[in-house]
Amino acid sequence: MKGRVLICAGSDSGGGAGIQADIKAVTALGGFAMTAITALTAQNTLGVQGVLGVAPGFIRAQIASVLDDLGADAIKTGMLHDSPTIEAVCEEIAARAPGVPLVADPVMVAKGGHRLLAADAVETLKRRLMPLAALLTPNIPEAEVLAGMDIRTEAEMHHAAEALLTLGVPAVLLKGGHLPGERVVDLLATPEGTTRFEDARIETRHTHGTGCTLASAIATGLAQGMALAEAVVRARGYVRAAMLAAPGYGAGHGPLNHAVTMDPGRI
């Protein structure tokens, strides 16, 4: 195993997203996954039936325990459901892992529509988490909330990505899967410019955990010494392969096949 990745996120009892997807993705790409669980969810492919938050003090204890002994080469954050959780995670990371690249997936709403971030926590996320991040990975609805604008076209995606860069994060991967069309466009924006990725849309209901999986796969690449763009390319390829190989479980938004094999030369 190469690359230690600390994941601060919620647990998905259905195994398709959250901590479970994160661990699977990091492991599949040859990294070593460690966790600080921020919340428990009762969840399946049909939606979220319940959420139980973990006390901020115990979230801090998990992060401290991992970083003070095992250390980390990259950090990934997912579901940070309220302001005290965001504050706890950010304070521990700033104190114990300064300079370690952080991939922030600003999880706000589950696939089934259940809100996973308190409305009053959005400003805390922008103020505390984004300045610590090396990369922010919002989807279209998340970017609309964070940038304060509607995004209905690729041109508006570019505008939103540039707006997000002004909030203190050095790179934004804006995922365009929520826009209609046969092609899907993602934008990797940095102060140096924007890289455009385009692929054919995969017509499938098995998309549960794609955002979690992508962010963790990118964090694994950074932990393994890849440049950001290289890590994004490999992660996108891994997620697409996992979607195409989905096992077909569940009656709703089904999970990916995180055990899909990749070309060893790309790992």
C-alpha atoms as an extended CHARMM CRD file, in Angstrom:
* protein
*
       267  EXT
         1         1  MET       CA              0.0000000000        0.0000000000        0.0000000000  PROA      1               0.0000000000
         2         2  LYS       CA              1.2170000000        3.4640000000       -0.8970000000  PROA      2               0.0000000000
         3         3  GLY       CA             -0.3980000000        6.6660000000        0.3020000000  PROA      3               0.0000000000
         4         4  ARG       CA             -2.0660000000        7.1820000000        3.6980000000  PROA      4               0.0000000000
         5         5  VAL       CA             -5.5000000000        8.8260000000        3.3500000000  PROA      5               0.0000000000
         6         6  LEU       CA             -7.4790000000       10.0670000000        6.3590000000  PROA      6               0.0000000000
         7         7  ILE       CA            -11.1910000000       10.2790000000        5.5800000000  PROA      7               0.0000000000
         8         8  CYS       CA            -13.4710000000       12.4740000000        7.7030000000  PROA      8               0.0000000000
         9         9  ALA       CA            -17.0150000000       11.6340000000        6.6500000000  PROA      9               0.0000000000
        10        10  GLY       CA            -20.3000000000        9.9340000000        7.5090000000  PROA      10              0.0000000000
        11        11  SER       CA            -21.0910000000        6.2370000000        7.4480000000  PROA      11              0.0000000000
        12        12  ASP       CA            -23.4960000000        4.8150000000        4.8430000000  PROA      12              0.0000000000
        13        13  SER       CA            -25.1190000000        1.6390000000        6.1660000000  PROA      13              0.0000000000
        14        14  GLY       CA            -25.9420000000        0.6360000000        2.5870000000  PROA      14              0.0000000000
        15        15  GLY       CA            -22.2440000000        0.5370000000        1.7080000000  PROA      15              0.0000000000
        16        16  GLY       CA            -22.4870000000        2.5540000000       -1.4940000000  PROA      16              0.0000000000
        17        17  ALA       CA            -21.3960000000        6.0110000000       -0.3730000000  PROA      17              0.0000000000
        18        18  GLY       CA            -19.7600000000        7.7620000000        2.5680000000  PROA      18              0.0000000000
        19        19  ILE       CA            -16.9860000000        6.1500000000        4.5850000000  PROA      19              0.0000000000
        20        20  GLN       CA            -17.6890000000        2.7350000000        3.0790000000  PROA      20              0.0000000000
        21        21  ALA       CA            -17.2330000000        3.9710000000       -0.4990000000  PROA      21              0.0000000000
        22        22  ASP       CA            -14.1890000000        5.9850000000        0.5590000000  PROA      22              0.0000000000
        23        23  ILE       CA            -12.4040000000        3.0070000000        2.1040000000  PROA      23              0.0000000000
        24        24  LYS       CA            -13.1770000000        0.8210000000       -0.9120000000  PROA      24              0.0000000000
        25        25  ALA       CA            -11.9250000000        3.4270000000       -3.3970000000  PROA      25              0.0000000000
        26        26  VAL       CA             -8.6970000000        4.1580000000       -1.5250000000  PROA      26              0.0000000000
        27        27  THR       CA             -7.9780000000        0.4430000000       -1.1650000000  PROA      27              0.0000000000
        28        28  ALA       CA             -8.7740000000       -0.3370000000       -4.8080000000  PROA      28              0.0000000000
        29        29  LEU       CA             -6.2380000000        2.2750000000       -5.9130000000  PROA      29              0.0000000000
        30        30  GLY       CA             -3.4990000000        0.9340000000       -3.6810000000  PROA      30              0.0000000000
        31        31  GLY       CA             -3.7160000000        3.3800000000       -0.7820000000  PROA      31              0.0000000000
        32        32  PHE       CA             -4.2040000000        2.9380000000        2.9660000000  PROA      32              0.0000000000
        33        33  ALA       CA             -7.5060000000        4.2910000000        4.3030000000  PROA      33              0.0000000000
        34        34  MET       CA             -8.0260000000        5.6540000000        7.8310000000  PROA      34              0.0000000000
        35        35  THR       CA            -11.2050000000        7.2230000000        9.1650000000  PROA      35              0.0000000000
        36        36  ALA       CA            -12.7960000000        9.7380000000       11.4720000000  PROA      36              0.0000000000
        37        37  ILE       CA            -16.5310000000        9.0700000000       11.3350000000  PROA      37              0.0000000000
        38        38  THR       CA            -18.6170000000       12.2330000000       11.6580000000  PROA      38              0.0000000000
        39        39  ALA       CA            -22.1160000000       10.7170000000       11.5640000000  PROA      39              0.0000000000
        40        40  LEU       CA            -24.0100000000        7.4510000000       11.2480000000  PROA      40              0.0000000000
        41        41  THR       CA            -26.7920000000        7.1010000000        8.7100000000  PROA      41              0.0000000000
        42        42  ALA       CA            -29.5300000000        4.5370000000        8.2440000000  PROA      42              0.0000000000
        43        43  GLN       CA            -29.4110000000        4.4970000000        4.4640000000  PROA      43              0.0000000000
        44        44  ASN       CA            -29.9790000000        2.3340000000        1.3990000000  PROA      44              0.0000000000
        45        45  THR       CA            -30.4010000000        2.8370000000       -2.3330000000  PROA      45              0.0000000000
        46        46  LEU       CA            -33.8620000000        4.3320000000       -1.7920000000  PROA      46              0.0000000000
        47        47  GLY       CA            -32.7540000000        7.1140000000        0.5310000000  PROA      47              0.0000000000
        48        48  VAL       CA            -31.7110000000        8.1420000000        4.0260000000  PROA      48              0.0000000000
        49        49  GLN       CA            -33.9990000000        7.0040000000        6.8320000000  PROA      49              0.0000000000
        50        50  GLY       CA            -32.0650000000        8.5300000000        9.7170000000  PROA      50              0.0000000000
        51        51  VAL       CA            -28.9160000000       10.4090000000       10.7700000000  PROA      51              0.0000000000
        52        52  LEU       CA            -27.1090000000       10.2430000000       14.1080000000  PROA      52              0.0000000000
        53        53  GLY       CA            -24.3000000000       12.7470000000       14.5490000000  PROA      53              0.0000000000
        54        54  VAL       CA            -21.0640000000       11.8900000000       16.3630000000  PROA      54              0.0000000000
        55        55  ALA       CA            -20.1160000000       14.2330000000       19.2040000000  PROA      55              0.0000000000
        56        56  PRO       CA            -17.5310000000       16.8130000000       18.0350000000  PROA      56              0.0000000000
        57        57  GLY       CA            -15.1970000000       15.8750000000       20.8830000000  PROA      57              0.0000000000
        58        58  PHE       CA            -15.0940000000       12.2710000000       19.7090000000  PROA      58              0.0000000000
        59        59  ILE       CA            -14.5480000000       13.3600000000       16.0980000000  PROA      59              0.0000000000
        60        60  ARG       CA            -11.5420000000       15.3170000000       17.3630000000  PROA      60              0.0000000000
        61        61  ALA       CA            -10.3160000000       12.2420000000       19.2450000000  PROA      61              0.0000000000
        62        62  GLN       CA            -10.4800000000       10.0840000000       16.1090000000  PROA      62              0.0000000000
        63        63  ILE       CA             -8.5130000000       12.6100000000       14.0470000000  PROA      63              0.0000000000
        64        64  ALA       CA             -5.9040000000       13.1130000000       16.7530000000  PROA      64              0.0000000000
        65        65  SER       CA             -5.5060000000        9.3740000000       17.2700000000  PROA      65              0.0000000000
        66        66  VAL       CA             -4.8300000000        8.7710000000       13.5850000000  PROA      66              0.0000000000
        67        67  LEU       CA             -2.6230000000       11.7650000000       12.8520000000  PROA      67              0.0000000000
        68        68  ASP       CA             -0.5030000000       11.5240000000       16.0110000000  PROA      68              0.0000000000
        69        69  ASP       CA              0.4630000000        7.9110000000       15.2510000000  PROA      69              0.0000000000
        70        70  LEU       CA             -0.1140000000        6.8820000000       11.6310000000  PROA      70              0.0000000000
        71        71  GLY       CA              0.0800000000       10.2900000000        9.9650000000  PROA      71              0.0000000000
        72        72  ALA       CA             -1.4660000000       11.0890000000        6.5890000000  PROA      72              0.0000000000
        73        73  ASP       CA             -0.2840000000       11.8950000000        3.0730000000  PROA      73              0.0000000000
        74        74  ALA       CA             -3.7010000000       13.2940000000        2.1100000000  PROA      74              0.0000000000
        75        75  ILE       CA             -7.0290000000       14.0020000000        3.7750000000  PROA      75              0.0000000000
        76        76  LYS       CA            -10.5440000000       13.7450000000        2.3500000000  PROA      76              0.0000000000
        77        77  THR       CA            -13.6220000000       15.2920000000        3.9300000000  PROA      77              0.0000000000
        78        78  GLY       CA            -17.1840000000       14.3340000000        3.0990000000  PROA      78              0.0000000000
        79        79  MET       CA            -20.3230000000       14.6860000000        5.2070000000  PROA      79              0.0000000000
        80        80  LEU       CA            -19.7350000000       17.3610000000        7.8640000000  PROA      80              0.0000000000
        81        81  HSD       CA            -23.3500000000       17.8580000000        8.8270000000  PROA      81              0.0000000000
        82        82  ASP       CA            -23.2870000000       20.9420000000       11.0710000000  PROA      82              0.0000000000
        83        83  SER       CA            -21.1300000000       23.8690000000       12.1740000000  PROA      83              0.0000000000
        84        84  PRO       CA            -19.6770000000       22.2420000000       15.3410000000  PROA      84              0.0000000000
        85        85  THR       CA            -18.5720000000       19.2610000000       13.2480000000  PROA      85              0.0000000000
        86        86  ILE       CA            -16.9340000000       21.4820000000       10.6380000000  PROA      86              0.0000000000
        87        87  GLU       CA            -15.1530000000       23.4880000000       13.3440000000  PROA      87              0.0000000000
        88        88  ALA       CA            -13.9050000000       20.3400000000       15.0920000000  PROA      88              0.0000000000
        89        89  VAL       CA            -12.5560000000       18.7800000000       11.8930000000  PROA      89              0.0000000000
        90        90  CYS       CA            -10.9080000000       21.9740000000       10.6590000000  PROA      90              0.0000000000
        91        91  GLU       CA             -9.2580000000       22.8020000000       13.9700000000  PROA      91              0.0000000000
        92        92  GLU       CA             -7.7340000000       19.3330000000       14.3340000000  PROA      92              0.0000000000
        93        93  ILE       CA             -6.5150000000       19.2340000000       10.7330000000  PROA      93              0.0000000000
        94        94  ALA       CA             -5.0050000000       22.7180000000       10.9510000000  PROA      94              0.0000000000
        95        95  ALA       CA             -3.2230000000       21.8530000000       14.1840000000  PROA      95              0.0000000000
        96        96  ARG       CA             -2.0330000000       18.3320000000       13.3550000000  PROA      96              0.0000000000
        97        97  ALA       CA             -1.6690000000       18.1530000000        9.5680000000  PROA      97              0.0000000000
        98        98  PRO       CA             -0.6600000000       21.5610000000        8.2120000000  PROA      98              0.0000000000
        99        99  GLY       CA              0.3980000000       21.3130000000        4.6000000000  PROA      99              0.0000000000
       100       100  VAL       CA             -1.2010000000       17.9060000000        4.0110000000  PROA      100             0.0000000000
       101       101  PRO       CA             -3.3500000000       18.1490000000        0.8520000000  PROA      101             0.0000000000
       102       102  LEU       CA             -7.0600000000       18.0840000000        1.6130000000  PROA      102             0.0000000000
       103       103  VAL       CA             -9.7620000000       17.1370000000       -0.8870000000  PROA      103             0.0000000000
       104       104  ALA       CA            -13.0760000000       18.5960000000        0.2890000000  PROA      104             0.0000000000
       105       105  ASP       CA            -16.2830000000       17.0690000000       -1.0560000000  PROA      105             0.0000000000
       106       106  PRO       CA            -18.9560000000       19.5400000000        0.1540000000  PROA      106             0.0000000000
       107       107  VAL       CA            -21.6710000000       16.9520000000        0.7530000000  PROA      107             0.0000000000
       108       108  MET       CA            -25.0060000000       18.7360000000        1.1380000000  PROA      108             0.0000000000
       109       109  VAL       CA            -27.8240000000       16.4940000000       -0.1100000000  PROA      109             0.0000000000
       110       110  ALA       CA            -28.0420000000       12.7050000000       -0.5190000000  PROA      110             0.0000000000
       111       111  LYS       CA            -29.0330000000       11.1540000000       -3.8630000000  PROA      111             0.0000000000
       112       112  GLY       CA            -32.5460000000       10.5890000000       -2.5340000000  PROA      112             0.0000000000
       113       113  GLY       CA            -32.9440000000       14.2400000000       -1.5250000000  PROA      113             0.0000000000
       114       114  HSD       CA            -32.2320000000       14.0550000000        2.2340000000  PROA      114             0.0000000000
       115       115  ARG       CA            -30.3110000000       17.1290000000        3.4190000000  PROA      115             0.0000000000
       116       116  LEU       CA            -26.9230000000       16.1710000000        4.8610000000  PROA      116             0.0000000000
       117       117  LEU       CA            -25.6420000000       19.6680000000        5.7040000000  PROA      117             0.0000000000
       118       118  ALA       CA            -27.5460000000       22.0500000000        7.9510000000  PROA      118             0.0000000000
       119       119  ALA       CA            -28.5400000000       25.2320000000        6.1180000000  PROA      119             0.0000000000
       120       120  ASP       CA            -26.8180000000       27.4050000000        8.7170000000  PROA      120             0.0000000000
       121       121  ALA       CA            -23.5570000000       25.4590000000        8.2800000000  PROA      121             0.0000000000
       122       122  VAL       CA            -22.9240000000       26.5570000000        4.6880000000  PROA      122             0.0000000000
       123       123  GLU       CA            -21.1720000000       29.7630000000        5.7300000000  PROA      123             0.0000000000
       124       124  THR       CA            -19.0600000000       27.8410000000        8.2600000000  PROA      124             0.0000000000
       125       125  LEU       CA            -17.9990000000       25.4490000000        5.5190000000  PROA      125             0.0000000000
       126       126  LYS       CA            -17.0150000000       28.3530000000        3.2780000000  PROA      126             0.0000000000
       127       127  ARG       CA            -15.1920000000       30.2000000000        6.0510000000  PROA      127             0.0000000000
       128       128  ARG       CA            -13.3810000000       27.2930000000        7.7430000000  PROA      128             0.0000000000
       129       129  LEU       CA            -13.0420000000       24.3450000000        5.3670000000  PROA      129             0.0000000000
       130       130  MET       CA            -12.4480000000       25.8880000000        1.9690000000  PROA      130             0.0000000000
       131       131  PRO       CA             -9.2650000000       27.7960000000        2.9390000000  PROA      131             0.0000000000
       132       132  LEU       CA             -7.7640000000       24.5030000000        4.1900000000  PROA      132             0.0000000000
       133       133  ALA       CA             -8.5720000000       22.5680000000        1.0230000000  PROA      133             0.0000000000
       134       134  ALA       CA             -6.2400000000       21.8170000000       -1.8520000000  PROA      134             0.0000000000
       135       135  LEU       CA             -9.2570000000       20.8780000000       -3.9850000000  PROA      135             0.0000000000
       136       136  LEU       CA            -13.0230000000       21.3930000000       -3.7360000000  PROA      136             0.0000000000
       137       137  THR       CA            -15.2150000000       18.8950000000       -5.6270000000  PROA      137             0.0000000000
       138       138  PRO       CA            -18.7970000000       20.2440000000       -5.7970000000  PROA      138             0.0000000000
       139       139  ASN       CA            -21.5380000000       18.9900000000       -8.0710000000  PROA      139             0.0000000000
       140       140  ILE       CA            -23.8400000000       21.4960000000       -9.7570000000  PROA      140             0.0000000000
       141       141  PRO       CA            -26.3660000000       21.9010000000       -6.8910000000  PROA      141             0.0000000000
       142       142  GLU       CA            -23.5620000000       22.2700000000       -4.3370000000  PROA      142             0.0000000000
       143       143  ALA       CA            -21.7300000000       24.8070000000       -6.4880000000  PROA      143             0.0000000000
       144       144  GLU       CA            -24.9510000000       26.8080000000       -6.8870000000  PROA      144             0.0000000000
       145       145  VAL       CA            -25.2570000000       27.0960000000       -3.1050000000  PROA      145             0.0000000000
       146       146  LEU       CA            -21.5810000000       27.8870000000       -2.5040000000  PROA      146             0.0000000000
       147       147  ALA       CA            -21.2370000000       30.3650000000       -5.3790000000  PROA      147             0.0000000000
       148       148  GLY       CA            -24.7040000000       31.8680000000       -4.9500000000  PROA      148             0.0000000000
       149       149  MET       CA            -25.7400000000       31.5290000000       -8.5890000000  PROA      149             0.0000000000
       150       150  ASP       CA            -27.7620000000       29.3490000000      -10.9410000000  PROA      150             0.0000000000
       151       151  ILE       CA            -25.7990000000       26.9840000000      -13.1950000000  PROA      151             0.0000000000
       152       152  ARG       CA            -27.6740000000       25.8520000000      -16.3020000000  PROA      152             0.0000000000
       153       153  THR       CA            -24.9600000000       25.8710000000      -18.9850000000  PROA      153             0.0000000000
       154       154  GLU       CA            -21.2830000000       25.0920000000      -19.3870000000  PROA      154             0.0000000000
       155       155  ALA       CA            -20.5470000000       28.8060000000      -19.5940000000  PROA      155             0.0000000000
       156       156  GLU       CA            -22.2000000000       29.2730000000      -16.2040000000  PROA      156             0.0000000000
       157       157  MET       CA            -20.1110000000       26.3650000000      -14.8890000000  PROA      157             0.0000000000
       158       158  HSD       CA            -16.9710000000       28.2840000000      -15.8460000000  PROA      158             0.0000000000
       159       159  HSD       CA            -18.2800000000       31.4060000000      -14.1250000000  PROA      159             0.0000000000
       160       160  ALA       CA            -19.1700000000       29.4850000000      -10.9540000000  PROA      160             0.0000000000
       161       161  ALA       CA            -15.7960000000       27.7370000000      -10.8000000000  PROA      161             0.0000000000
       162       162  GLU       CA            -14.0180000000       31.0800000000      -11.0670000000  PROA      162             0.0000000000
       163       163  ALA       CA            -16.2490000000       32.4930000000       -8.3250000000  PROA      163             0.0000000000
       164       164  LEU       CA            -15.4290000000       29.5730000000       -6.0230000000  PROA      164             0.0000000000
       165       165  LEU       CA            -11.7090000000       30.1830000000       -6.4910000000  PROA      165             0.0000000000
       166       166  THR       CA            -12.1830000000       33.6230000000       -4.9460000000  PROA      166             0.0000000000
       167       167  LEU       CA            -13.3460000000       32.0070000000       -1.6870000000  PROA      167             0.0000000000
       168       168  GLY       CA             -9.8750000000       30.7980000000       -0.7600000000  PROA      168             0.0000000000
       169       169  VAL       CA             -9.6430000000       27.3520000000       -2.3300000000  PROA      169             0.0000000000
       170       170  PRO       CA             -6.7550000000       26.9420000000       -4.8470000000  PROA      170             0.0000000000
       171       171  ALA       CA             -8.5060000000       24.4330000000       -7.1330000000  PROA      171             0.0000000000
       172       172  VAL       CA            -12.0940000000       23.4520000000       -7.9440000000  PROA      172             0.0000000000
       173       173  LEU       CA            -13.3210000000       20.3610000000       -9.7790000000  PROA      173             0.0000000000
       174       174  LEU       CA            -16.8700000000       21.3050000000      -10.7600000000  PROA      174             0.0000000000
       175       175  LYS       CA            -18.7720000000       18.1770000000      -11.7920000000  PROA      175             0.0000000000
       176       176  GLY       CA            -21.3490000000       18.6720000000      -14.5220000000  PROA      176             0.0000000000
       177       177  GLY       CA            -23.3390000000       15.4570000000      -14.3120000000  PROA      177             0.0000000000
       178       178  HSD       CA            -26.5170000000       17.2480000000      -13.1880000000  PROA      178             0.0000000000
       179       179  LEU       CA            -26.7470000000       19.2150000000      -16.4430000000  PROA      179             0.0000000000
       180       180  PRO       CA            -28.8420000000       17.5430000000      -19.1750000000  PROA      180             0.0000000000
       181       181  GLY       CA            -27.3260000000       16.1460000000      -22.3430000000  PROA      181             0.0000000000
       182       182  GLU       CA            -25.6270000000       13.1010000000      -23.8280000000  PROA      182             0.0000000000
       183       183  ARG       CA            -22.1810000000       14.4090000000      -22.8290000000  PROA      183             0.0000000000
       184       184  VAL       CA            -20.9290000000       15.1500000000      -19.3170000000  PROA      184             0.0000000000
       185       185  VAL       CA            -18.4240000000       17.9650000000      -18.7690000000  PROA      185             0.0000000000
       186       186  ASP       CA            -16.3080000000       18.4660000000      -15.6470000000  PROA      186             0.0000000000
       187       187  LEU       CA            -14.1060000000       21.5160000000      -15.1250000000  PROA      187             0.0000000000
       188       188  LEU       CA            -10.8570000000       21.6090000000      -13.1320000000  PROA      188             0.0000000000
       189       189  ALA       CA            -10.2550000000       25.2830000000      -12.3810000000  PROA      189             0.0000000000
       190       190  THR       CA             -7.1280000000       26.7980000000      -10.8580000000  PROA      190             0.0000000000
       191       191  PRO       CA             -5.7240000000       30.3410000000      -10.9170000000  PROA      191             0.0000000000
       192       192  GLU       CA             -3.5490000000       29.2090000000      -13.8430000000  PROA      192             0.0000000000
       193       193  GLY       CA             -6.5050000000       28.1920000000      -15.9920000000  PROA      193             0.0000000000
       194       194  THR       CA             -9.2630000000       25.6230000000      -16.4970000000  PROA      194             0.0000000000
       195       195  THR       CA             -8.9940000000       22.0670000000      -17.8080000000  PROA      195             0.0000000000
       196       196  ARG       CA            -12.0920000000       20.6190000000      -19.4290000000  PROA      196             0.0000000000
       197       197  PHE       CA            -12.9950000000       16.9220000000      -19.2510000000  PROA      197             0.0000000000
       198       198  GLU       CA            -15.7600000000       15.5170000000      -21.4410000000  PROA      198             0.0000000000
       199       199  ASP       CA            -17.2040000000       12.0000000000      -21.6780000000  PROA      199             0.0000000000
       200       200  ALA       CA            -20.3270000000       10.2760000000      -22.9470000000  PROA      200             0.0000000000
       201       201  ARG       CA            -23.0110000000       10.0770000000      -20.2690000000  PROA      201             0.0000000000
       202       202  ILE       CA            -23.4460000000        6.6170000000      -18.7850000000  PROA      202             0.0000000000
       203       203  GLU       CA            -27.1780000000        5.9030000000      -18.7100000000  PROA      203             0.0000000000
       204       204  THR       CA            -27.5990000000        4.0800000000      -15.4130000000  PROA      204             0.0000000000
       205       205  ARG       CA            -29.4120000000        4.3810000000      -12.1010000000  PROA      205             0.0000000000
       206       206  HSD       CA            -26.3120000000        3.0300000000      -10.3370000000  PROA      206             0.0000000000
       207       207  THR       CA            -24.7470000000        6.3270000000       -9.3360000000  PROA      207             0.0000000000
       208       208  HSD       CA            -24.8850000000        6.1620000000       -5.5360000000  PROA      208             0.0000000000
       209       209  GLY       CA            -21.5950000000        7.3180000000       -4.0500000000  PROA      209             0.0000000000
       210       210  THR       CA            -20.0210000000        8.6680000000       -7.2260000000  PROA      210             0.0000000000
       211       211  GLY       CA            -19.0400000000       11.9570000000       -5.5560000000  PROA      211             0.0000000000
       212       212  CYS       CA            -17.5700000000       10.2960000000       -2.4740000000  PROA      212             0.0000000000
       213       213  THR       CA            -15.7180000000        7.8000000000       -4.6280000000  PROA      213             0.0000000000
       214       214  LEU       CA            -14.2830000000       10.4320000000       -6.9650000000  PROA      214             0.0000000000
       215       215  ALA       CA            -13.0060000000       12.6510000000       -4.1440000000  PROA      215             0.0000000000
       216       216  SER       CA            -11.4030000000        9.7290000000       -2.3180000000  PROA      216             0.0000000000
       217       217  ALA       CA             -9.7990000000        8.4750000000       -5.5150000000  PROA      217             0.0000000000
       218       218  ILE       CA             -8.2980000000       11.9230000000       -6.1330000000  PROA      218             0.0000000000
       219       219  ALA       CA             -7.0510000000       12.0980000000       -2.5320000000  PROA      219             0.0000000000
       220       220  THR       CA             -5.3870000000        8.7200000000       -3.0300000000  PROA      220             0.0000000000
       221       221  GLY       CA             -3.5650000000        9.9930000000       -6.0910000000  PROA      221             0.0000000000
       222       222  LEU       CA             -2.3280000000       13.0600000000       -4.2080000000  PROA      222             0.0000000000
       223       223  ALA       CA             -1.2190000000       10.8290000000       -1.3210000000  PROA      223             0.0000000000
       224       224  GLN       CA              0.7580000000        8.7580000000       -3.8120000000  PROA      224             0.0000000000
       225       225  GLY       CA              2.5840000000       11.7960000000       -5.1690000000  PROA      225             0.0000000000
       226       226  MET       CA              0.5690000000       12.4430000000       -8.3120000000  PROA      226             0.0000000000
       227       227  ALA       CA              0.0930000000       15.9430000000       -9.6560000000  PROA      227             0.0000000000
       228       228  LEU       CA             -3.4710000000       17.2100000000       -9.2450000000  PROA      228             0.0000000000
       229       229  ALA       CA             -4.4700000000       16.9010000000      -12.9080000000  PROA      229             0.0000000000
       230       230  GLU       CA             -3.0110000000       13.3860000000      -13.0890000000  PROA      230             0.0000000000
       231       231  ALA       CA             -4.9000000000       12.3480000000       -9.9580000000  PROA      231             0.0000000000
       232       232  VAL       CA             -8.1470000000       13.7310000000      -11.3960000000  PROA      232             0.0000000000
       233       233  VAL       CA             -7.7080000000       11.8620000000      -14.6940000000  PROA      233             0.0000000000
       234       234  ARG       CA             -7.1140000000        8.5270000000      -12.9540000000  PROA      234             0.0000000000
       235       235  ALA       CA             -9.9640000000        9.0840000000      -10.4880000000  PROA      235             0.0000000000
       236       236  ARG       CA            -12.4450000000        9.9180000000      -13.2480000000  PROA      236             0.0000000000
       237       237  GLY       CA            -11.4300000000        6.7790000000      -15.1330000000  PROA      237             0.0000000000
       238       238  TYR       CA            -11.8620000000        4.6780000000      -12.0090000000  PROA      238             0.0000000000
       239       239  VAL       CA            -15.3330000000        6.0470000000      -11.2640000000  PROA      239             0.0000000000
       240       240  ARG       CA            -16.5060000000        5.4880000000      -14.8350000000  PROA      240             0.0000000000
       241       241  ALA       CA            -15.2070000000        1.9070000000      -14.7880000000  PROA      241             0.0000000000
       242       242  ALA       CA            -16.9150000000        1.3020000000      -11.4330000000  PROA      242             0.0000000000
       243       243  MET       CA            -20.2170000000        2.6570000000      -12.7830000000  PROA      243             0.0000000000
       244       244  LEU       CA            -20.0430000000        0.4550000000      -15.8790000000  PROA      244             0.0000000000
       245       245  ALA       CA            -19.3380000000       -2.5960000000      -13.6970000000  PROA      245             0.0000000000
       246       246  ALA       CA            -22.0630000000       -1.8050000000      -11.1210000000  PROA      246             0.0000000000
       247       247  PRO       CA            -23.4810000000       -4.9800000000       -9.5220000000  PROA      247             0.0000000000
       248       248  GLY       CA            -27.1160000000       -3.9180000000       -9.8810000000  PROA      248             0.0000000000
       249       249  TYR       CA            -28.0190000000       -4.0360000000       -6.1860000000  PROA      249             0.0000000000
       250       250  GLY       CA            -31.0180000000       -2.2290000000       -4.6800000000  PROA      250             0.0000000000
       251       251  ALA       CA            -34.2380000000       -0.8050000000       -6.0440000000  PROA      251             0.0000000000
       252       252  GLY       CA            -33.0810000000        2.8200000000       -6.1690000000  PROA      252             0.0000000000
       253       253  HSD       CA            -29.7850000000        4.5810000000       -6.8460000000  PROA      253             0.0000000000
       254       254  GLY       CA            -27.5360000000        1.5300000000       -6.7340000000  PROA      254             0.0000000000
       255       255  PRO       CA            -23.8780000000        1.2780000000       -5.6970000000  PROA      255             0.0000000000
       256       256  LEU       CA            -20.8100000000        1.1440000000       -7.9070000000  PROA      256             0.0000000000
       257       257  ASN       CA            -18.4110000000       -1.7710000000       -8.2120000000  PROA      257             0.0000000000
       258       258  HSD       CA            -15.4960000000       -0.3790000000       -6.2190000000  PROA      258             0.0000000000
       259       259  ALA       CA            -13.5360000000       -3.5920000000       -6.7780000000  PROA      259             0.0000000000
       260       260  VAL       CA            -13.3290000000       -2.9880000000      -10.5260000000  PROA      260             0.0000000000
       261       261  THR       CA             -9.8450000000       -3.6490000000      -11.8380000000  PROA      261             0.0000000000
       262       262  MET       CA             -7.8010000000       -0.8610000000      -13.3400000000  PROA      262             0.0000000000
       263       263  ASP       CA             -4.7730000000       -0.9690000000      -15.6120000000  PROA      263             0.0000000000
       264       264  PRO       CA             -1.8760000000       -1.4540000000      -13.1330000000  PROA      264             0.0000000000
       265       265  GLY       CA              0.1000000000        1.0910000000      -15.0930000000  PROA      265             0.0000000000
       266       266  ARG       CA             -2.3960000000        3.7460000000      -14.0490000000  PROA      266             0.0000000000
       267       267  ILE       CA             -2.2030000000        2.9270000000      -10.3340000000  PROA      267             0.0000000000
